[in-house]
Amino acid sequence: MNLFARTTFYANAGVVALGALASGALPVMVFYDVVARYVFNAPSIWVNEIAVYLVQGIVFLPMGLLVTDNSHVRVTFLTDRLPPPMHVW
């Protein structure tokens, strides 16, 4: 494996690890916000905004690894039902 492929692989793995950390941090933060709001009647102002950013990270960070593994989601519902000569279109 050449240097570029190794670097890309490790960069993608690191970014996926960040997405995994975001997946672990998100429920902890939301649980904290729910407890603070309903038990202590002291809502936080930062959890909702950070939660939105974490969800975006969870969705978008693993995309590089999915594309390199050729396992990303494809929308082929319509094109699979077309006759073979029309697949080119």
C-alpha positions in Angstrom: 0.0 0.0 0.0 1.5 3.4 -1.0 1.9 6.4 1.3 -1.2 8.2 0.0 -3.5 5.2 0.5 -2.2 4.6 4.0 -2.5 8.3 4.9 -6.1 8.4 3.6 -7.0 5.2 5.4 -5.7 6.4 8.8 -7.3 9.9 8.3 -10.6 8.3 7.5 -10.3 5.9 10.5 -9.5 8.9 12.8 -12.5 10.8 11.5 -14.8 7.8 12.0 -13.4 7.6 15.6 -14.5 11.2 16.1 -17.9 10.3 14.9 -18.0 7.4 17.3 -17.1 9.7 20.2 -19.8 12.1 19.1 -22.3 9.2 19.1 -21.3 8.5 22.7 -21.3 12.1 23.9 -24.7 12.9 22.4 -27.0 10.8 24.7 -25.0 11.8 27.7 -25.5 15.5 26.9 -29.2 15.0 26.2 -29.7 13.1 29.4 -27.9 15.8 31.3 -30.2 18.4 29.7 -33.4 16.4 30.5 -32.4 16.0 34.1 -31.4 19.6 34.5 -34.6 20.8 32.9 -37.2 18.6 34.6 -35.6 17.6 37.9 -33.7 20.8 38.8 -35.8 23.3 36.7 -32.5 24.8 35.4 -32.4 24.3 31.6 -29.1 24.6 29.9 -28.7 26.9 26.9 -25.8 25.1 25.2 -26.9 21.4 24.9 -29.4 21.9 22.0 -27.0 23.7 19.8 -24.1 21.3 20.5 -26.4 18.3 20.0 -27.3 19.6 16.5 -23.5 19.9 15.6 -22.9 16.4 17.0 -25.7 14.9 14.9 -24.2 16.6 11.8 -20.8 15.1 12.7 -22.3 11.7 13.2 -23.9 11.8 9.8 -21.1 13.5 7.7 -17.8 12.4 9.3 -18.0 8.7 8.3 -18.7 9.5 4.6 -15.1 9.5 3.5 -14.5 6.0 4.7 -17.8 4.8 3.2 -16.9 6.2 -0.2 -13.4 4.6 -0.1 -15.0 1.2 0.9 -17.6 1.7 -1.9 -20.4 1.1 0.7 -22.2 4.4 0.7 -25.9 4.7 0.1 -27.0 4.9 -3.5 -30.4 6.0 -4.7 -31.0 3.5 -7.5 -34.6 2.8 -6.9 -35.7 4.3 -10.2 -32.7 3.3 -12.4 -32.9 -0.3 -11.4 -36.4 -0.5 -12.8 -35.5 1.0 -16.2 -34.8 -1.2 -19.2 -31.0 -1.8 -19.7 -30.6 0.5 -22.7 -31.9 3.4 -20.6 -29.4 2.9 -17.8 -27.0 5.1 -19.7 -29.3 8.1 -19.4 
